[in-house]
């Protein structure tokens, strides 16, 4: 276990995350970039009012996103909550001048055009205002995972408000989810988390 922790810390030291910002980009140019990149998982692209952000996520970023996704899906399975995992699907609305690719996204209870829940892992700050993008897309809830903790935002009318507990999943303990998401052994974390959700631990 100590070896896993040491390896994880070593990889984070040599784990750059790169972000490029380009201004005065047209919608057609944004669409062309998406077409050129295709389903390439190396880059995440966000567009807002002519500003294009191209981000190459770090290993730590991707590991956290995958861990959170697996744990959340385990919770949804154990609680028999219907869900559709949309991954990092590109959501965009030309009339709103916005588009993005969440780290993880989900529809809950019923399938819809845009996700109910978007999850963003934040390793480095800066870049396009993601809440503004998600507001224009009409995403109900956005979770930011930063510094090993979740910040939850709920769309209330025309703005997002930070809330302590998810309205979509009010019984989900995000503190417990966060603790398991950063454990060095993802398999052990998943096994223990499932037991915890079942009330066995």
Long-range contacts (C-beta under 8 A, 24 or more apart in sequence): 1-184, 1-185, 4-184, 4-185, 5-184, 7-184, 8-184, 11-59, 11-60, 12-59, 12-60, 15-58, 15-59, 15-60, 16-58, 17-55, 17-56, 17-57, 17-58, 17-60, 17-61, 17-123, 17-124, 18-55, 18-56, 19-53, 19-54, 19-55, 19-56, 19-124, 19-126, 19-127, 20-53, 20-54, 20-55, 21-51, 21-52, 21-53, 21-127, 21-128, 22-51, 22-52, 22-53, 22-54, 23-50, 23-51, 23-52, 24-50, 25-50, 25-51, 25-52, 26-50, 27-94, 27-97, 30-92, 30-99, 34-90, 34-99, 41-88, 44-88, 44-100, 44-101, 44-103, 45-90, 45-99, 45-100, 45-101, 46-99, 46-100, 46-101, 46-127, 46-128, 46-130, 46-133, 47-92, 47-97, 47-98, 47-99, 47-100, 47-128, 47-133, 48-97, 48-98, 48-128, 48-129, 48-132, 48-133, 49-97, 49-98, 50-97, 51-128, 53-127, 53-128, 55-127, 57-103, 57-121, 57-123, 58-123, 60-123, 61-103, 61-121, 61-123, 63-186, 64-121, 64-123, 64-145, 64-181, 64-182, 65-103, 65-104, 65-119, 65-121, 66-186, 67-180, 67-181, 67-182, 67-183, 67-186, 67-189, 68-103, 68-104, 68-119, 68-121, 68-145, 68-177, 68-181, 69-104, 69-119, 70-186, 70-190, 71-177, 71-180, 71-181, 71-189, 71-190, 71-193, 72-104, 72-106, 72-119, 72-177, 74-190, 74-193, 74-194, 74-197, 75-169, 75-172, 75-177, 75-193, 75-197, 76-106, 76-108, 78-194, 78-197, 78-198, 79-171, 79-197, 81-108, 81-109, 81-169, 82-108, 82-109, 82-110, 83-107, 83-108, 83-109, 84-108, 84-111, 86-115, 89-115, 91-115, 91-137, 91-139, 92-137, 93-136, 93-137, 96-136, 96-137, 97-136, 98-132, 98-133, 98-136, 98-137, 99-133, 99-137, 100-128, 100-130, 100-133, 100-134, 100-137, 105-139, 108-168, 108-169, 114-138, 114-139, 115-139, 116-140, 116-141, 116-168, 117-141, 117-142, 117-143, 117-168, 118-142, 118-143, 119-143, 119-145, 120-144, 120-145, 121-145, 121-146, 122-146, 131-160, 134-160, 135-159, 135-160, 140-167, 140-168, 141-166, 141-167, 141-168, 143-174, 145-178, 145-181, 148-178, 148-181, 148-182, 149-175, 149-178, 150-174, 150-175, 150-177, 150-178
